[in-house]
Amino acid sequence: MEGKGQNQQQRQTAKEVIAVNVKALMEQLEAGHSQALTAYLTAMSRFHHYSFGNILEIARQRPAATRVAGFYAWSQLGRKVKKGERGIRILAPIICSRRKRQKETQDQTNQSGPALVGFRAAYVFDVAQTEGAELPEHAKVSGDAGPNRDRLIEFINAQGIELEFNGTIAPAMGVSYGGRIALLPGLSQAEEFSILVHELAHEMLHKAQRRTSSTKVVRETEAEAIAFVVGKAVGLEMGTASADYIQLYHGDASLLAESLEVIQQAAASILSVLELPKPEAVPEELEELAVAG
């Protein structure tokens, strides 16, 4: 019975981690520490390949983290963790093989395949916690989305969304109509890219009935948060996140958690089609951690 209880606890770990982090974020925001939200959204832009739960864990434990890896991964890159540094705890999946019986019309076959049985604690370290060989600088975009603008437009077209430039929408800089996005002509490249992501977020999330409790303020905040995450990820200089974010949720932790997860998933979906700095190849250990949670 003890083993069964431990497995149940492992399966609940990911949800518990999210709940603890959302509660901590709400407490910081209610105390007036609005920079906490900016730290979480920045973590989403830096670690968009990680699970929602692990992004929250990294942001809470080390808000300034820019690049994380385990002991072995850093050693493969010629660096070592500094003495006395404390690791960032995240969750790694426990995968095992299982055999399952599949019933067909007049036949029974046994099939084996990987199964997630729970999670284990794993520790990663930020690059600032390491020393050793210099890492190559990633190419960054400063105020210019570069080829990402064209890739973003291709993604929008692939979703069947029409894009037009229309001066009559002023003073608005962008409008989402449901199947059509209008942008104000003459914007800077950085503004155009950011506003285009913002309006795309509306198209992806808010043109269907995602939830009954959504309000215009919540929808605008979610879209702006997604633009923040994507813009930071491609190297644009972005403003700070909304200081009044927590007021949108009236202390409702489940609604805040839902909104943050929606932001992360939508931003990751957009970033998956853009050209981002490609990290060096790392061992399977790091790839496993990246999908944990």
N, C-alpha and C positions, 0 to 999 in steps of 0.2 A: 504493500500500500504506500510505503514511503517513496518508492521510485515513481509510482503513478502521480503522487502529489508533486514531486519535483518536476516531472514533465509538464504537468498542467501549469505550474508556476513559470516554466520557461516559455510556454506558448503565450502567456499573458504579458511577458516582459515588454514586448514592443509597445503594446497599448499603454502599459503603465508608464513607460518612459515618456511617451507623448503627453500623457495626462500630467505628469509631474512638471515637465518643461513648460507646458501651456499655463499651468497654475503659477509657476515662477515668473513667467513673462507678464501675466496679468498683474501680479503683485508689484512688479517693477513699474509697469505703466501707471497703475493706480497711485503709486508713490511719486509720480511725476518724472520718472526716468524714461523719457520717450526715446532716448538713444538705444534702448534695448531692442525696440522693433527694428531700427535701422541695422543693428548688428545681426539680427535673425535674417533679414532680407538679404543683407550682404553675404551671409553664409550660404543662402540659397544660390546666389550668383556664382560663388566660388566652388561649391560642392554639389552642383546640380545632378551629378551622377549618383549621389548617395541617396539613401532612403529618407523619407520625411523625418522619421524618428531620429536617425543619426545626424541629420542636419541640425535638428534642435539640440541634440547633445553637444555637438561641436560648438555651436553658437553660445550655449549657456556656459560651457566650461572654459572656452578660450575664444572670446568674441573677435579678437584680432587675428585669428588663424587665417593663413592664406593658402597653405598647401600642407597636407598631412599624409603620413605614411607610417607603417610599422617599423620596428627595429630592423628587420631583415631588408625591407625595401630601401630604407635609407642607406644601409651598408652597401647594397648593390649599386647605389648612386655615389659611393665614395664618401659618405657622410656618417657620422655617429651621433647618437643622442648625448647631450651634455650631461655630466654627472649631476645628480640631484633633481633632474627635471621630472615632473609628474606627467604621466601619460593622460591623454584624453580618452575617456572610456566611451566606447561605442558598442554596438551589438553586431555580432557575426552569426550567420545562420549555421545551425547544426543540420547537416544533410546526411542521410543514410539511405541505403538501398532497401527497398521493400518488395515483396512479391504479392501481387494481387490477382485474384481470380476474376477472370472476365467471362461472363456467361454469354454465349452466342446462341443462335437458334438450336443447333444440335451438337454443339461442341463446347468444350471447356479448355481454356488455355491459361497457363500461369505466365504472367508478365512481371518483370522486375523493372524498377525505375527509381530515380531519386525522390526522396520525400523529405520535406522540412519537418523536423520533429521539435524544433525549439531554437533558442538563441543562447549564445555564450558571450560573456564579456570579453572584449578585445580592446587593445590600447594602441592608439596612434599618437604621433607627435608632430607638432607644427615645425616647419622648416626653421623658425626662429629658435627652436629648442635643440637644434643640431649644429654641428660644425664639421668642417672638412672641405672637400672639393667644391669649387664654385659650380653652381648650377647655371646652365645657359638661360639667358633672359628670354622670356616669351615675348613674341611680337604683340604689341598693344596698340589699340586704336584710341587716339585722343581727340575727341570731338568729331570724329569721322567714322561712320559705320563701315566704310569701304565696301567690299563686295557683299557684306552682310545685307545691305539694303536690297540688292537684286535677289538674293536668296530668300529674303523675307517676302518680297513681292511674289516670287515664284510659289512659295508656300501658300500665300493668300489665294493666288489664282487656282492652285491645286484644290483648295477647299471650296471652289465655286463661288468665291466672293469677288465682286466687281470693285475695282479701285478707280477713283477719278479724282482730279484736282479741280476744285471749284471755289472761286473767290467769293461766291455769294453766301458761304457758310460763316463768314466773319461776323462777329469777333471770335467765334469758335475756330480753333485750329484744326480740329478733326471731329468727324461725326460718324457714328455707326448706325446704319439704317436697318440692319438685318439682311445679310446677303449683299450689302454694298457699303463701302467705306469712302467717305469724301475727305480729302485733305486740303488745307489752305495752301495755295501756291506761294512760293517765295520763302519758305522756311529754310533755316540752316539744315545741313545734313543731319546733325545730331538731333535737332528738334524733330525733323521729319521722321527719323527712325524711331525715336521714343514715342511720338504720338501715334505712329502707325502700329507699334506694338500695343499701345494702350487701346486703340480702337479694335484691333484684332482680338484682344482679350475680351472685350465686350461681345464680339461675334462668337467667340468660343464658349463663353460662360453664361452670358446674360440674355441671349435671344431665345432661350428656352426656359421653361419653368424649373430652374435648378432647385429652388427651395422656396417655400411660401414666405419665409421671414426676411427675404432679401429686400433691401430698400435702395433707393437711388444713391444715398451716401455710401452704403456698403459696396454697391457695385462700382462706384467711381473709385473708392479706395482700393478695392481688389485690382482693378485695371491699372491703377497707378503703381501699385506694388509690383505687379508683373512687369510693367515697363521698367521699373527700377532694377529688378533682378536681371532682366535680359540686357538692359543697357550697361549695367556694371560688368556683366559677364563678357561683353564684347569690347570693353575698355572705354566706354563713354563716361564723361564726367557727369554724374547724376546728382540731383539735390537730395536732401534728407527725406526720410519717410514721414508720414503724417504724425504729428505729435499728439493728435487727439484720437488715434486709432481705437483705443480701448473704449472710448465713449460710444462707439458704434454698436457695441455688443452688450452694454448694460450689465456687465459682470457675468455674462453667459459663457462659461468656459467651453462648452461643447460647440457653440457657434463659432467662437474664436478659433478653436482647433480645426473645425471644418473649413473655415475661410483660409487659414494658413496652408492647409494641405492642398486646397484647390489652387492657391497661388503657386505653390511649389510644382504641382503637376503640370499646370498650364505653362509655366515658365520653362520647365524641362522639355516639354513638347516642342516649344518654339526653338529653344536652343539646340535641339537635336538636329535641326536642319541648317544651322548657321555654321560659319567657319570660325572655330574657336582655337585658341592656342592649344596645341596637342602636347600632352605630357610625354616624357620619355617612357619607353616600355618598362614596365615594372613586373615583378613576379606575380604569380597567381594569388599569393597571399593578399596583396592589396586589392586585386580585382574582386576577391571574395568579400573583403570588408566593404567594398563600395556598394554592394547590393544588399548588405545586411539590413534587417529591419522590416 
